Each structure stands twice: as structure tokens, then as C-alpha cells.
């Protein structure tokens, strides 16, 4: 759900920025018959791009948490990983 909310926020901000630029920056809203066509195209392209990048981030987080869970299950504690990972885990625990 967190990833979905992040994607919606990115799409909303990008579409809103496009609208503001078209209305106040370039003043293109008076020249076109419908402002919805470019905004929908921006929404779709932003959604696809956000899905690509945030989807990769979500997979990386899931893989890291799965590796930590397996490490704790096999060793009783978090034994493997980088020193910075252990420092942050010590702060959390």
C-alpha cells in the first residue's frame, strides 16, 4: 500500500506541475480545446515510469528483509551483511 500511495503522489505532483506550467508558465490552456488530453498522457507516462522505479525499490526492500529473516532464523541473530547494516539494526533493536 505504501508503494501505491507513493506512486499516486508522484503522478499527482507531476500532473499538477504540468497543469500549472501550462496555465501560468506558457499560457497554453487558452490555445488548446481540451486540457485533459495532455494531462492524461502525462498521468499515464508518469505512472509507467514511477512503476518501473518504485517497483525496483520495493523488490530490493523485500529481498533485504527476506535475507535478514532467513539469517535470523538460521543463526538466531543477524550475523551476515555490511557493517552499516549492522549499525542500523543495532539502533533499531
DRENDO-1510 file (C-alpha; in Angstrom, 1 decimal, always signed):
<recs>
REC; n; res; u; v; w
REC; 1; UNK; +0.0; +0.0; +0.0 .
REC; 2; UNK; +2.9; +2.3; +0.8 .
REC; 3; UNK; +4.3; +1.9; -2.8 .
REC; 4; UNK; +0.9; +2.6; -4.3 .
REC; 5; UNK; +0.4; +5.8; -2.3 .
REC; 6; UNK; +3.9; +6.9; -3.3 .
REC; 7; UNK; +3.1; +6.3; -7.0 .
REC; 8; UNK; -0.1; +8.2; -6.7 .
REC; 9; UNK; +1.7; +11.1; -5.0 .
REC; 10; UNK; +4.3; +11.2; -7.8 .
REC; 11; UNK; +1.6; +11.1; -10.5 .
REC; 12; UNK; -0.4; +13.8; -8.8 .
REC; 13; UNK; +2.6; +16.1; -8.3 .
REC; 14; UNK; +3.8; +15.7; -11.9 .
REC; 15; UNK; +0.3; +16.2; -13.4 .
REC; 16; UNK; -0.3; +19.2; -11.1 .
REC; 17; UNK; +3.1; +20.7; -12.1 .
REC; 18; UNK; +2.3; +20.2; -15.8 .
REC; 19; UNK; -1.1; +21.9; -15.3 .
REC; 20; UNK; +0.5; +24.9; -13.5 .
REC; 21; UNK; +3.2; +25.2; -16.2 .
REC; 22; UNK; +0.6; +25.1; -19.0 .
REC; 23; UNK; -1.7; +27.6; -17.3 .
REC; 24; UNK; +0.7; +30.2; -15.9 .
REC; 25; UNK; +4.1; +29.5; -17.5 .
REC; 26; UNK; +3.4; +29.0; -21.2 .
REC; 27; UNK; -0.3; +30.0; -21.2 .
REC; 28; UNK; -1.2; +27.1; -23.5 .
REC; 29; UNK; -4.6; +26.4; -21.9 .
REC; 30; UNK; -6.2; +29.1; -24.0 .
REC; 31; UNK; -4.8; +27.7; -27.2 .
REC; 32; UNK; -6.0; +24.1; -26.9 .
REC; 33; UNK; -9.5; +22.8; -26.9 .
REC; 34; UNK; -9.2; +20.4; -24.0 .
REC; 35; UNK; -6.5; +20.4; -21.3 .
REC; 36; UNK; -7.4; +16.8; -20.3 .
REC; 37; UNK; -5.7; +15.1; -23.2 .
REC; 38; UNK; -2.1; +16.3; -22.4 .
REC; 39; UNK; -2.8; +15.8; -18.6 .
REC; 40; UNK; -4.0; +12.2; -19.1 .
REC; 41; UNK; -0.9; +11.5; -21.3 .
REC; 42; UNK; +1.3; +12.9; -18.6 .
REC; 43; UNK; -0.5; +10.8; -16.0 .
REC; 44; UNK; -0.1; +7.6; -18.0 .
REC; 45; UNK; +3.6; +8.2; -18.8 .
REC; 46; UNK; +4.4; +9.2; -15.2 .
REC; 47; UNK; +2.5; +6.1; -13.8 .
REC; 48; UNK; +4.6; +3.8; -16.0 .
REC; 49; UNK; +7.9; +5.5; -15.1 .
REC; 50; UNK; +7.0; +5.5; -11.4 .
REC; 51; UNK; +6.0; +1.8; -11.5 .
REC; 52; UNK; +9.4; +0.9; -13.0 .
REC; 53; UNK; +11.5; +2.8; -10.5 .
REC; 54; UNK; +9.4; +2.3; -7.3 .
REC; 55; UNK; +8.8; -1.4; -8.3 .
REC; 56; UNK; +12.5; -2.0; -8.3 .
REC; 57; UNK; +12.8; -0.3; -4.9 .
REC; 58; UNK; +10.0; -2.4; -3.5 .
REC; 59; UNK; +11.7; -5.6; -4.7 .
REC; 60; UNK; +15.0; -4.5; -3.2 .
REC; 61; UNK; +13.4; -3.8; +0.2 .
REC; 62; UNK; +11.5; -7.2; +0.1 .
REC; 63; UNK; +14.8; -9.1; -0.8 .
REC; 64; UNK; +16.7; -7.3; +2.0 .
REC; 65; UNK; +14.0; -8.1; +4.6 .
REC; 66; UNK; +13.8; -11.8; +3.4 .
REC; 67; UNK; +17.6; -12.2; +3.6 .
REC; 68; UNK; +17.6; -10.7; +7.2 .
REC; 69; UNK; +14.7; -13.0; +8.2 .
REC; 70; UNK; +16.5; -16.1; +6.9 .
REC; 71; UNK; +19.7; -15.1; +8.6 .
REC; 72; UNK; +18.0; -14.6; +11.9 .
REC; 73; UNK; +16.1; -17.9; +11.6 .
REC; 74; UNK; +19.3; -19.9; +10.8 .
REC; 75; UNK; +21.7; -18.2; +13.1 .
REC; 76; UNK; +19.5; -16.8; +15.9 .
REC; 77; UNK; +20.8; -13.3; +15.3 .
REC; 78; UNK; +21.5; -11.1; +12.3 .
REC; 79; UNK; +25.1; -12.4; +11.5 .
REC; 80; UNK; +25.8; -11.5; +7.9 .
REC; 81; UNK; +25.6; -8.2; +6.0 .
REC; 82; UNK; +27.5; -5.0; +5.7 .
REC; 83; UNK; +28.8; -3.1; +8.8 .
REC; 84; UNK; +26.5; -0.2; +8.1 .
REC; 85; UNK; +23.5; -2.6; +8.0 .
REC; 86; UNK; +24.5; -4.0; +11.5 .
REC; 87; UNK; +24.9; -0.5; +12.9 .
REC; 88; UNK; +21.4; +0.5; +11.8 .
REC; 89; UNK; +20.0; -2.8; +13.0 .
REC; 90; UNK; +21.6; -2.2; +16.4 .
REC; 91; UNK; +19.9; +1.2; +16.6 .
REC; 92; UNK; +16.6; -0.3; +15.7 .
REC; 93; UNK; +16.8; -3.2; +18.1 .
</recs>
